């Protein structure tokens, strides 16, 4: 069992920045790809970014390319999402997820999920 806890969400003005963190505990973090997803009210939970265990394979949704950066520190069992140039449409609950194997855009590929952290971007 991998336990994930997100932090760093909050209210920010448009154009601002936030850094989300996801700390993992429990069984070994080794070998797990990590993903950040987000879900706005009334919408599906969609992929934002994903990163392989090594950190060499990255994926970004088109809507966040050039603005968000995913990274991880395996020594700290933590994955990050640096968000810049935030827009009101980035408002959502952000979830981190862990899954064995290559990073995936599919929710089904992830076995463990955090409880989510709210990000609200004002216009």
MODA-V586002 format. One record per helix or strand of 3 or more residues. SS is the DSSP state (@ for helix, = for strand). FROM is the first residue (numbers start at 1). TO is the last residue. If there is no record, write none. Layout:
ss=SS from=FROM to=TO
ss=SS from=FROM to=TO
This chain:
ss== from=2 to=7
ss== from=10 to=13
ss== from=18 to=26
ss== from=32 to=39
ss== from=45 to=51
ss== from=58 to=60
ss== from=68 to=73
ss== from=78 to=83
ss=@ from=88 to=90
ss== from=92 to=100
ss=@ from=107 to=109
ss== from=117 to=122
